[in-house]
Amino acid sequence: MSSTKKQLGLRIKELRSIKKITQNKLAELIDIDSKHLSKIENGRSYPSFDTLEKIANSLDIELNEFFMFSHLQNKTLIIEEIDNILKNSDEAKLQLIYKLIKNVIL
């Protein structure tokens, strides 16, 4: 995924879903048309700063959380990044990572 606009939209959608708020409800809370919010979430439109701020307030998050989307990369890049993390970890960290992965997957 290359477009920042697309990544931002996916991140807004992800954060909204985590909070269990429908697209229509969020649009209502921030006083924009649900079609406009849909365009934002689909990466077809950038939100204004005011809209972004309203979304953050409605979702009870900090603005910087919208730009934490490295986990939305394609599978190959994620695997490369995980591989680098593992290669640079000591044994204690590897054991902790192993436990975390097992607990998440199982």
C-alpha positions as CSV (number, residue, x, y, z in Angstrom):
1,M,0.0,0.0,0.0
2,S,1.7,3.1,-1.2
3,S,-0.7,6.0,-0.7
4,T,-0.6,7.9,2.6
5,K,-4.2,8.9,1.9
6,K,-5.2,5.2,1.6
7,Q,-3.2,4.3,4.7
8,L,-4.8,7.1,6.7
9,G,-8.2,6.0,5.6
10,L,-7.6,2.4,6.6
11,R,-6.3,3.5,9.9
12,I,-9.3,5.7,10.6
13,K,-11.6,2.7,9.7
14,E,-9.5,0.4,11.9
15,L,-9.7,2.7,14.9
16,R,-13.4,3.3,14.4
17,S,-14.0,-0.5,14.2
18,I,-12.0,-1.1,17.4
19,K,-14.2,1.4,19.2
20,K,-17.3,-0.4,17.7
21,I,-18.7,2.8,16.2
22,T,-20.5,2.5,12.8
23,Q,-19.5,4.8,10.0
24,N,-22.9,6.4,10.1
25,K,-22.6,7.1,13.9
26,L,-19.1,8.6,13.5
27,A,-20.2,10.8,10.7
28,E,-23.1,12.0,12.8
29,L,-20.8,12.6,15.8
30,I,-18.4,14.7,13.7
31,D,-21.2,16.4,11.7
32,I,-20.2,15.3,8.2
33,D,-22.0,13.3,5.6
34,S,-21.5,9.6,5.9
35,K,-20.6,9.5,2.1
36,H,-17.7,11.9,2.8
37,L,-16.5,9.7,5.7
38,S,-16.7,6.7,3.4
39,K,-14.5,8.5,0.9
40,I,-12.0,9.3,3.7
41,E,-11.9,5.7,4.9
42,N,-11.5,4.4,1.3
43,G,-8.6,6.8,0.7
44,R,-10.4,8.8,-2.0
45,S,-10.4,12.0,0.1
46,Y,-8.2,13.6,2.7
47,P,-9.9,14.8,5.8
48,S,-9.4,18.5,6.8
49,F,-7.4,19.0,10.0
50,D,-10.6,20.0,11.8
51,T,-12.3,16.8,10.7
52,L,-9.3,14.8,11.7
53,E,-9.4,16.5,15.1
54,K,-13.1,15.8,15.5
55,I,-12.6,12.1,14.6
56,A,-9.8,11.8,17.1
57,N,-12.0,13.4,19.8
58,S,-14.9,11.2,19.0
59,L,-12.7,8.1,19.1
60,D,-11.0,9.3,22.3
61,I,-7.5,9.0,20.7
62,E,-4.5,11.3,20.1
63,L,-4.0,12.6,16.6
64,N,-0.7,10.8,16.2
65,E,-2.4,7.5,16.4
66,F,-3.8,8.1,12.9
67,F,-0.3,7.9,11.5
68,M,0.7,4.7,13.2
69,F,0.1,2.4,10.2
70,S,3.3,0.5,9.6
71,H,1.3,-2.7,10.4
72,L,-0.8,-2.0,7.3
73,Q,2.1,-2.7,5.0
74,N,2.0,-5.7,2.6
75,K,2.9,-9.1,3.9
76,T,6.4,-9.2,2.5
77,L,7.5,-6.0,4.1
78,I,5.9,-7.0,7.5
79,I,7.8,-10.3,7.4
80,E,11.1,-8.5,6.5
81,E,10.6,-6.1,9.4
82,I,9.7,-9.0,11.9
83,D,12.8,-10.9,10.6
84,N,15.0,-7.9,11.3
85,I,13.5,-7.5,14.8
86,L,14.1,-11.2,15.6
87,K,17.7,-11.2,14.3
88,N,18.5,-8.2,16.5
89,S,16.9,-9.6,19.7
90,D,18.7,-11.3,22.5
91,E,17.5,-14.7,23.8
92,A,15.3,-13.3,26.6
93,K,13.5,-11.0,24.1
94,L,13.1,-13.9,21.7
95,Q,11.5,-16.0,24.4
96,L,9.1,-13.2,25.2
97,I,8.2,-12.7,21.6
98,Y,7.6,-16.4,21.2
99,K,5.3,-16.4,24.2
100,L,3.4,-13.4,22.9
101,I,3.0,-14.9,19.4
102,K,1.7,-18.2,20.9
103,N,-0.8,-16.4,23.1
104,V,-2.1,-14.3,20.2
105,I,-2.4,-17.1,17.8
106,L,-3.8,-19.7,20.1
